[in-house]
Amino acid sequence: MSTPGPVEKHYDLIIIGTGSGNSIPGPEFDDRSIAIVEKGTFGGTCLNVGCIPTKMYVYAADTAFHANHAERLGIDSQVNGVDWKQIIRRTFDNRIDLIAAGGEAYRRGPETPNIDVYDQHAVFVGDRTLRVGDDVISGDQVVIATGSRPMIPANIADSGVTYHTNEDIMRLPEQPESIIIVGGGFIAMEFAHVFDALGTKVHVISRSSLLRLSDADICSRVNEISAKRFDLRVGRTITDAADTAEGVTVTLDDGATLTADVLLVATGRIPNADQMDLAAGGVAMTPDGRVAVDEYGRSTSADGVWALGDVSSPYMLKHVANAEMRAVRHNLLHPDDLQPMPHDHVPSAVFTHPQIATVGLTEREAREAGHDITVKVQNYGDVAYGWAMEDTEGIAKLIADRTTGKLLGAHYLGAQASTLIQQMITVMAFDLDVRDVATRQYWIHPALPEVTENALLGLEF
């Protein structure tokens, strides 16, 4: 372990990262000295380059998509133009950047006199001791909440080609006429929808099926829909990439070449645990590169060190990071009454088109776990509101235990999926019997939740 230099300042609490970690200090911490370290922009990934700005782009894309696909409703409409710069201004200049700057100003201002802000990169130099730029600070407690970053495949990183990630693609000075997207997960699918709906030609390259970890019925439909919408190259990898006079040209492992204005790499994210010299602070990492923590969020190897969010969590989701933050905050305040990290019934959604939302086990996982299951796949197009939408793609799939009536998994693909699934999250969180859920409440007719009602009634016990 390296020997630290002289400690310049000691704190009761050091928080590294201002995503969910920035929400820890509240009035309960007013009597504690706190250092907040943020080398980048206040607010973390979600606020600045992730969940929130992408959804602002998605909403614009949804509007354009529906305008261009309204003929089935008897409406002749089209998008006459997209003001890319106005989308940027609406998202960043008028909202995101103001919130980020305001968050930093608040932490630096007189409202929180017990908090010091450091804006340089932090590395451990000893037990609960950090070098931050030229400063060395120590703390009784340290919370690591440094998030994650885009993972760039070596063949692309080493090629020298110009590429973009979610961190800068939304601020392109001009909307590209064409784009190559590498990846088949959440980020790739959301940006494929955004750019296609706004009029950009989209090529998607994925070495495996799109959203391959989703339930099989969802996965198959996503791939079928995407193959009709994008130039989709599934099962392919890039062997070479180069900047050309036309933009970016990539060569695939089957010898095919694609050229587009820009290249977006969306192949997943990796925790930032490897950037902080954790070993110097005695902080262990897991084999897959996360900060190793116990069920309460404590470092498994370093007393007084905690971690939350993407840097340590098995779930790279903002709502999970927020929930973990609340648990860690409680545990810092109540060391004799620790709360475990809340990892039960974690839902997720993909804001592509159609939307996708999921919670619990897939059908395959439920069978492999030994459950005697009952499954129902309900088409959106079989309920009245589905008729109104002329929906031919949407489904709700429910998986329940035939013996107990407990919901094991719920998977939606279609309009309002991220909203519709919330009822099923509640069913799982409160351990309700789906036979009661189906029949002991009203379902508004002819609203879209009838998709869920019919799926519940279709489960066989």
Secondary structure, 3 states (H helix, E strand, C coil): CCCCCCCCEEEEEEEECCCHHHHCCCHHHCCCCEEEECCCCCCHHHHHCCHHHHHHHHHHHHHHHHHHCCHHHCCCCCCCCCCHHHHHHHHHHHHHHHHHHHHHHHHHCCCCCCEEEECCCEEEEECCEEEECCEEEEEEEEEECCCEEECCCHHHHCCCCCCECCCCHHHCCCCCCEEEEECCCHHHHHHHHHHHHCCCEEEEEECCCCCCCCCHHHHHHHHHHHHHHCEEEECCCEEEEEEECCEEEEEECCCCEEEECEEEECCCEEEHHHHCCHHHHCCCECCCCCECECCCCEECCCCCEEECHHHCCCCCCHHHHHHHHHHHHHHHHCCCCCCCCCCCCCEEEECCCCCEEEEECCHHHHHHCCCCEEEEEEEHHHCHHHHHHCCCCCEEEEEEECCCCEEEEEEEECCCHHHHHHHHHHHHHCCCEHHHHHHCCCCCCCCCCHHHHHHHHHCCC
